Amino acid sequence: MMTREEWESRDMTALAQLQRSGEVSPRELAETAIERIEALNPHVNAVVLKAYGSALAELDGRKDKPAWLGVPYLIKDLHAPVRGMALTNGSRLFQGMPAPEMDSNLVSRLRAAGFVFLGRTNSPELGLNASTEPVAYGPTKNPWNTTHIAGGSSGGAGAAVASGMLPAAHATDSAGSIRIPASCNGLVGLKPTRGLNPFGPHRGDANHGISHEHAVTRSVRDTAALLDITAGPDVGAPYFSAPPEGGFVAAIAKPPRRLRIGFWPRNWQGEPIDPEPAQAVEQTASLLEELGHSVEETKPEFDSGALIGDMMTVLMTTLGPLLNNIERQIGRSIGPDDLEPQSLGVLERARATSVDTFVIALMRMQLEVRRMAAFFETHDILVTPTLTMPPPPLGHLPTDHGDVDAFLKRLFGVAPFAAPFNAAGQPAISLPLAWSKSGLPIGVQLVGRYGRDAELLQLAAQIETARPWFDKRPVLDA
């Protein structure tokens, strides 16, 4: 078994290199991760389903030797089917339902590459919160300060990686759910371009192109390496974004060209935010200028409130038919013993939304995206805060009431910067570039042009080299 220092001093790529060279066995990688999960999970509540036995049995039975054999991975308890592994979407409603019989295409590609799926990470119910505090499993805590949020909806993934359980974990993003926990936990979190990663075969369209899947990691090269494994369309995909020739890892070995970069340290309306994330953006802008890029303070011209409001109408309304179908399967109405008050409020809103309202919201969202995207005709990159504040205390985003509008106002008061780029489908990444005076991570978001994920990752790798963060880790008494 690897020691804690041996384990935490290496990213996913380095661990795989140890296995390929024969310095450690694939089983040793998996068992070290299991040991770390067992030691650390009681502190942060990141892992809600464990599948150690089946994972090790499959690993022992493999006759092939793929490059990533034995590298441990955790799959989020939302959206991603894994054959034989329960999927509860952070909700009591889905507990006890049959496990999926097949992998999603993204999971299948990871499995073929040799990854070992040790369990699932905590998610807020149905992914509807920017903090991971579901009634079904309890709150996930931030490893840097366990009284604060780990973000959401991939909060379990963020806490698992930041605490040192493993170097990377699966995550999904419909309104910032990769970038928010990356910011809260001091990690790298990329939402790829729409259609770059597969999302079938269990669904034909990921919420009208709004939802994305990828990972949270400790290094940019791990984010790139995972894309090299998973990127590319699956059969029947309605969207397609091509990977770069030669792959993403090869791309980040080269420095980016001189880029035209805009930065914005305030909220979309131009009002001040907490000074610490604002300062982090300004410091990042200064660094980018030092690195030779053209940098100016500016932002896209669009109605952020209208865009986010219409996007949430699309997301919430789409949820209604899915839950209606669950009611038909279980033969009864969904009630307060199944869903949290906020989720019930969303369901009620979805059922009350007419087809006309839904279609008009989708059309308005797409038109507002066109306005926003015009910015990227004259700029290659936009830099913003990831959040308006450092990670707030647990309980800051409660779901124990059904007032949907009040909840959304509070949620987007914390996290307004990520969601527009789900609607636009553009690549966006949060990098851990600052820490608050109280020791909490602060992420900075970089947004790239549509389909230019490689260019965005090149810039992220250049920043990582100039301002490395890998050795900054929380210390939990395990």
BELGINOR-V37230 format. One record per residue. N is the residue number from 1. PHI is phi as a letter, one per 30 degrees, with the letter a starting at -180 (* if undefined). NEAR is the number of other C-alpha atoms within 12 Angstrom. D_FIRST is the distance of its C-alpha to the first C-alpha in Angstrom with 1 decimal. Layout:
n & phi & near & d_first
N & PHI & NEAR & D_FIRST
N & PHI & NEAR & D_FIRST
This chain:
n & phi & near & d_first
1 & * & 20 & 0.0
2 & d & 26 & 3.8
3 & d & 17 & 6.5
4 & e & 23 & 9.4
5 & d & 16 & 11.6
6 & d & 19 & 9.7
7 & d & 33 & 9.4
8 & d & 30 & 13.0
9 & d & 22 & 14.6
10 & b & 28 & 14.5
11 & d & 36 & 16.6
12 & d & 40 & 16.3
13 & d & 31 & 18.1
14 & d & 27 & 16.0
15 & d & 37 & 12.8
16 & d & 35 & 15.0
17 & d & 23 & 16.3
18 & d & 26 & 13.0
19 & d & 28 & 12.8
20 & d & 22 & 16.5
21 & d & 15 & 16.4
22 & i & 17 & 14.0
23 & d & 17 & 11.6
24 & b & 25 & 8.7
25 & c & 26 & 9.6
26 & e & 39 & 11.0
27 & d & 33 & 9.3
28 & d & 29 & 5.8
29 & d & 43 & 7.7
30 & d & 44 & 9.4
31 & d & 33 & 7.0
32 & d & 34 & 5.5
33 & d & 46 & 9.3
34 & d & 36 & 10.3
35 & d & 25 & 8.7
36 & d & 36 & 10.5
37 & d & 42 & 13.5
38 & d & 28 & 13.9
39 & d & 23 & 13.8
40 & c & 32 & 16.1
41 & d & 38 & 18.4
42 & e & 25 & 20.6
43 & d & 29 & 21.6
44 & b & 45 & 22.6
45 & h & 37 & 23.2
46 & c & 56 & 22.1
47 & c & 48 & 20.8
48 & c & 42 & 23.6
49 & b & 31 & 22.6
50 & c & 31 & 19.4
51 & b & 29 & 19.1
52 & d & 29 & 15.7
53 & d & 18 & 17.3
54 & d & 20 & 19.5
55 & d & 35 & 17.1
56 & d & 31 & 14.7
57 & d & 18 & 17.9
58 & d & 26 & 19.3
59 & d & 34 & 16.4
60 & d & 21 & 16.5
61 & d & 16 & 20.2
62 & d & 21 & 20.6
63 & c & 11 & 22.4
64 & d & 17 & 22.8
65 & b & 22 & 20.6
66 & d & 24 & 21.3
67 & d & 27 & 20.2
68 & c & 37 & 17.9
69 & e & 42 & 16.3
70 & i & 44 & 13.2
71 & d & 47 & 13.8
72 & d & 49 & 13.8
73 & b & 46 & 17.2
74 & c & 51 & 19.3
75 & c & 53 & 23.0
76 & d & 53 & 25.6
77 & d & 46 & 27.7
78 & a & 42 & 30.8
79 & i & 42 & 32.6
80 & c & 40 & 29.8
81 & d & 34 & 30.0
82 & b & 38 & 26.9
83 & e & 25 & 28.0
84 & i & 20 & 27.3
85 & c & 36 & 25.9
86 & e & 33 & 28.4
87 & b & 38 & 29.9
88 & c & 38 & 31.8
89 & h & 39 & 32.6
90 & i & 45 & 31.9
91 & b & 38 & 34.9
92 & d & 26 & 36.0
93 & e & 31 & 38.4
94 & c & 28 & 35.8
95 & d & 23 & 33.7
96 & i & 15 & 34.2
97 & d & 19 & 35.4
98 & e & 17 & 34.3
99 & d & 19 & 31.1
100 & e & 20 & 31.9
101 & c & 16 & 32.5
102 & b & 22 & 31.5
103 & d & 29 & 29.4
104 & d & 31 & 31.1
105 & d & 33 & 31.6
106 & d & 41 & 29.2
107 & d & 41 & 26.4
108 & d & 26 & 27.5
109 & d & 29 & 27.1
110 & d & 38 & 23.6
111 & d & 37 & 22.8
112 & d & 27 & 24.5
113 & d & 30 & 22.5
114 & j & 37 & 19.2
115 & d & 42 & 18.0
116 & c & 45 & 16.4
117 & c & 47 & 18.4
118 & c & 44 & 16.5
119 & l & 42 & 19.7
120 & b & 42 & 22.5
121 & c & 52 & 23.2
122 & d & 52 & 26.1
123 & b & 53 & 29.5
124 & d & 46 & 32.9
125 & e & 44 & 35.3
126 & h & 46 & 36.4
127 & i & 42 & 35.0
128 & c & 46 & 38.1
129 & b & 46 & 36.9
130 & c & 53 & 35.4
131 & b & 48 & 33.5
132 & c & 54 & 31.0
133 & b & 43 & 32.6
134 & d & 46 & 33.4
135 & d & 29 & 35.1
136 & d & 28 & 33.0
137 & b & 28 & 29.6
138 & i & 28 & 30.5
139 & d & 45 & 29.9
140 & d & 50 & 26.9
141 & c & 45 & 26.7
142 & d & 49 & 26.3
143 & d & 44 & 23.2
144 & d & 39 & 25.6
145 & a & 32 & 28.0
146 & d & 31 & 27.5
147 & c & 20 & 31.2
148 & c & 33 & 31.6
149 & d & 47 & 31.2
150 & c & 57 & 28.3
151 & i & 57 & 30.9
152 & a & 55 & 31.7
153 & d & 52 & 31.8
154 & c & 61 & 28.2
155 & d & 66 & 27.3
156 & d & 62 & 24.4
157 & d & 62 & 22.9
158 & d & 58 & 23.8
159 & d & 60 & 22.3
160 & d & 59 & 19.0
161 & d & 54 & 18.6
162 & d & 52 & 20.2
163 & d & 49 & 18.2
164 & j & 51 & 14.9
165 & d & 50 & 13.6
166 & a & 47 & 13.8
167 & d & 46 & 16.1
168 & a & 48 & 18.9
169 & a & 54 & 20.6
170 & d & 55 & 23.8
171 & a & 53 & 27.0
172 & b & 49 & 30.7
173 & a & 51 & 33.8
174 & c & 45 & 37.4
175 & a & 47 & 38.6
176 & j & 53 & 35.8
177 & d & 56 & 32.9
178 & c & 56 & 30.4
179 & d & 59 & 32.0
180 & d & 62 & 32.6
181 & d & 64 & 29.0
182 & d & 59 & 28.0
183 & d & 57 & 30.7
184 & d & 63 & 29.7
185 & c & 56 & 26.0
186 & i & 51 & 26.3
187 & b & 59 & 25.2
188 & c & 54 & 26.7
189 & b & 57 & 28.5
190 & c & 58 & 30.8
191 & c & 56 & 33.3
192 & d & 57 & 34.4
193 & e & 44 & 38.0
194 & e & 44 & 39.4
195 & i & 42 & 38.8
196 & d & 41 & 36.2
197 & c & 44 & 33.4
198 & d & 44 & 34.5
199 & b & 42 & 35.1
200 & c & 31 & 36.5
201 & c & 24 & 37.2
202 & d & 25 & 37.2
203 & b & 23 & 39.5
204 & d & 22 & 42.1
205 & b & 24 & 42.2
206 & d & 33 & 39.7
207 & h & 30 & 42.3
208 & h & 35 & 44.9
209 & i & 37 & 42.5
210 & d & 44 & 41.3
211 & c & 46 & 37.8
212 & b & 48 & 34.9
213 & b & 50 & 31.2
214 & a & 52 & 28.4
215 & a & 50 & 25.4
216 & c & 58 & 24.3
217 & b & 51 & 22.1
218 & c & 48 & 21.3
219 & b & 44 & 23.1
220 & d & 44 & 26.2
221 & d & 39 & 24.8
222 & d & 38 & 22.4
223 & d & 46 & 25.5
224 & d & 44 & 27.4
225 & d & 35 & 24.7
226 & d & 44 & 24.6
227 & d & 40 & 28.4
228 & d & 31 & 28.5
229 & d & 32 & 26.8
230 & c & 36 & 28.8
231 & d & 37 & 32.1
232 & k & 31 & 35.3
233 & d & 26 & 37.8
234 & c & 28 & 37.4
235 & d & 19 & 40.5
236 & i & 18 & 43.3
237 & d & 25 & 41.8
238 & d & 23 & 44.7
239 & b & 27 & 43.2
240 & b & 25 & 41.7
241 & b & 27 & 40.4
242 & d & 28 & 39.6
243 & d & 30 & 36.4
244 & d & 24 & 37.3
245 & d & 12 & 38.0
246 & j & 15 & 35.0
247 & j & 27 & 32.6
248 & d & 34 & 31.3
249 & d & 29 & 28.7
250 & d & 22 & 31.5
251 & d & 31 & 33.8
252 & d & 33 & 31.9
253 & d & 23 & 31.8
254 & c & 18 & 35.5
255 & d & 25 & 37.0
256 & d & 27 & 39.2
257 & d & 21 & 42.9
258 & d & 21 & 45.0
259 & c & 27 & 44.8
260 & c & 29 & 47.3
261 & b & 39 & 45.5
262 & c & 35 & 46.8
263 & b & 39 & 45.3
264 & b & 40 & 46.2
265 & c & 38 & 45.2
266 & c & 31 & 47.1
267 & d & 34 & 47.2
268 & d & 34 & 49.0
269 & d & 19 & 52.3
270 & i & 17 & 52.1
271 & d & 14 & 51.5
272 & d & 19 & 49.2
273 & c & 29 & 45.7
274 & e & 25 & 43.5
275 & d & 24 & 43.9
276 & d & 32 & 40.2
277 & d & 42 & 39.3
278 & d & 36 & 42.7
279 & d & 30 & 42.0
280 & d & 38 & 38.7
281 & d & 41 & 40.6
282 & d & 29 & 43.3
283 & d & 27 & 40.8
284 & d & 43 & 39.2
285 & d & 36 & 42.7
286 & d & 23 & 43.4
287 & d & 27 & 40.2
288 & d & 33 & 41.2
289 & d & 22 & 44.6
290 & d & 16 & 43.2
291 & d & 25 & 41.2
292 & j & 20 & 44.6
293 & d & 26 & 44.9
294 & d & 24 & 48.1
295 & b & 31 & 47.5
296 & b & 26 & 49.9
297 & d & 25 & 49.8
298 & a & 26 & 50.7
299 & b & 33 & 49.7
300 & d & 35 & 50.6
301 & c & 20 & 53.8
302 & a & 24 & 53.2
303 & c & 25 & 53.5
304 & d & 30 & 50.0
305 & d & 24 & 51.2
306 & d & 25 & 52.9
307 & d & 36 & 50.1
308 & d & 41 & 47.4
309 & d & 30 & 49.9
310 & d & 31 & 50.7
311 & d & 41 & 47.0
312 & d & 40 & 46.2
313 & d & 40 & 49.2
314 & d & 39 & 47.9
315 & d & 38 & 44.4
316 & d & 40 & 45.7
317 & d & 33 & 48.4
318 & d & 32 & 46.1
319 & d & 29 & 44.0
320 & e & 29 & 47.2
321 & e & 20 & 47.7
322 & d & 21 & 44.0
323 & d & 31 & 44.3
324 & d & 21 & 47.7
325 & d & 16 & 46.2
326 & d & 19 & 43.7
327 & e & 18 & 46.7
328 & d & 13 & 48.3
329 & d & 16 & 45.2
330 & c & 16 & 45.0
331 & i & 10 & 48.8
332 & a & 14 & 49.2
333 & d & 19 & 49.4
334 & d & 29 & 46.3
335 & b & 19 & 46.7
336 & d & 20 & 45.2
337 & d & 17 & 42.9
338 & c & 29 & 41.3
339 & b & 35 & 41.2
340 & d & 32 & 41.2
341 & e & 27 & 44.6
342 & d & 34 & 43.8
343 & d & 40 & 42.7
344 & d & 33 & 45.9
345 & d & 31 & 47.9
346 & d & 38 & 46.4
347 & d & 34 & 47.3
348 & d & 25 & 50.8
349 & d & 28 & 51.2
350 & d & 28 & 50.0
351 & d & 23 & 52.5
352 & d & 18 & 55.3
353 & d & 25 & 54.8
354 & d & 17 & 57.4
355 & d & 16 & 56.8
356 & e & 14 & 59.1
357 & d & 20 & 57.0
358 & d & 28 & 53.8
359 & d & 21 & 55.2
360 & d & 19 & 56.9
361 & d & 30 & 53.7
362 & d & 33 & 51.9
363 & d & 22 & 54.7
364 & d & 27 & 55.0
365 & e & 38 & 51.3
366 & d & 30 & 51.5
367 & d & 22 & 54.6
368 & d & 29 & 53.0
369 & d & 34 & 50.1
370 & d & 26 & 52.6
371 & d & 22 & 54.0
372 & d & 31 & 50.6
373 & d & 30 & 49.6
374 & e & 20 & 52.7
375 & e & 26 & 50.9
376 & d & 29 & 48.7
377 & d & 19 & 51.8
378 & c & 21 & 52.1
379 & b & 29 & 48.5
380 & c & 36 & 45.2
381 & b & 47 & 42.9
382 & c & 47 & 43.4
383 & c & 46 & 41.4
384 & b & 47 & 41.3
385 & d & 50 & 39.4
386 & d & 59 & 36.8
387 & b & 47 & 38.0
388 & d & 40 & 41.1
389 & a & 39 & 39.2
390 & d & 44 & 35.8
391 & e & 46 & 33.8
392 & d & 37 & 36.3
393 & d & 27 & 35.5
394 & e & 26 & 34.5
395 & j & 26 & 37.7
396 & d & 25 & 39.3
397 & b & 36 & 39.5
398 & d & 33 & 40.4
399 & c & 36 & 41.0
400 & c & 24 & 43.1
401 & b & 20 & 46.4
402 & c & 22 & 47.9
403 & d & 22 & 49.6
404 & d & 30 & 48.1
405 & d & 18 & 50.1
406 & d & 19 & 49.1
407 & d & 27 & 45.5
408 & d & 32 & 45.5
409 & d & 19 & 47.4
410 & d & 23 & 44.8
411 & d & 36 & 41.9
412 & d & 33 & 43.5
413 & d & 29 & 44.5
414 & d & 37 & 40.8
415 & b & 44 & 39.9
416 & d & 38 & 42.9
417 & d & 48 & 41.6
418 & d & 52 & 39.3
419 & e & 46 & 41.3
420 & e & 42 & 44.1
421 & d & 49 & 41.9
422 & d & 45 & 40.7
423 & d & 49 & 44.4
424 & d & 42 & 44.9
425 & i & 45 & 41.8
426 & d & 40 & 41.0
427 & d & 47 & 37.6
428 & b & 54 & 36.5
429 & b & 56 & 33.4
430 & c & 53 & 32.3
431 & c & 54 & 30.8
432 & d & 50 & 29.5
433 & c & 45 & 32.2
434 & a & 38 & 33.1
435 & b & 31 & 32.3
436 & d & 27 & 34.9
437 & d & 12 & 36.2
438 & d & 15 & 34.3
439 & j & 24 & 31.0
440 & c & 37 & 30.7
441 & d & 46 & 30.0
442 & b & 47 & 33.1
443 & c & 48 & 32.9
444 & c & 50 & 35.6
445 & c & 52 & 36.6
446 & c & 46 & 37.7
447 & c & 52 & 39.7
448 & c & 41 & 40.6
449 & d & 36 & 43.3
450 & e & 36 & 43.1
451 & i & 31 & 41.0
452 & c & 31 & 40.0
453 & e & 44 & 36.3
454 & d & 46 & 35.6
455 & d & 39 & 38.0
456 & d & 43 & 36.5
457 & d & 48 & 32.9
458 & e & 35 & 34.4
459 & d & 44 & 35.9
460 & d & 48 & 32.7
461 & d & 34 & 30.8
462 & d & 32 & 33.7
463 & d & 36 & 33.5
464 & d & 30 & 29.7
465 & d & 21 & 30.4
466 & d & 17 & 33.3
467 & b & 21 & 31.7
468 & d & 22 & 27.9
469 & b & 30 & 26.0
470 & e & 29 & 22.3
471 & d & 21 & 21.6
472 & d & 26 & 23.4
473 & b & 30 & 21.0
474 & d & 31 & 21.7
475 & c & 22 & 20.0
476 & c & 25 & 19.5
477 & d & 16 & 19.2
478 & c & 19 & 16.1
